[in-house]
Amino acid sequence: MAQFIEFLMNHWILSGLWLGLSVTFILYLQAKAGSALSPQQATLLVNRQDGVILDIRDSKAFENGHIVDAINIPLAKLKERLKELEKFRDKPLVVVCQLGQQSGDAVKLLEENGFSAVSRMRGGMAEWQTQGLPAIK
């Protein structure tokens, strides 16, 4: 530990740059991903505000288990199938992927196309299943 502190003191410019880049990277990832909801918050949003779950995983993963009443549009086809979501424009949308990493791209695309209440589910379907929440096949 003493050597680490000594390194920081001797190389304060390098350490400051590393810290600045780390903070910038974290802020970039948060801004890119949009707002995140826990599985419980997503459930409350669907139940209380008539929200809609949009599952962006491929069809095979969707068929292996998904959230009740979720709409499946794979991320690769989302841009060309946006018209299917027009009737949900005024409802809150919760985007779900497998691990919560790809849903940020879908949120950004939806927001660019005029969907205002779009969130992503933190941890995706993996977190949903880890918490023992119901999924249908």
Secondary structure, 3 states (H helix, E strand, C coil): CHHHHHHHHHCHHHHHHHHHHHHHHHHHHHHHHCCEECHHHHHHHHHHHCCEEEECCCHHHHHCCECCCCEECCHHHCHHHHHHHHHHCCCCEEEECCCCCCHHHHHHHHHHCCCCCEEEECCHHHHHHHCCCCCEC
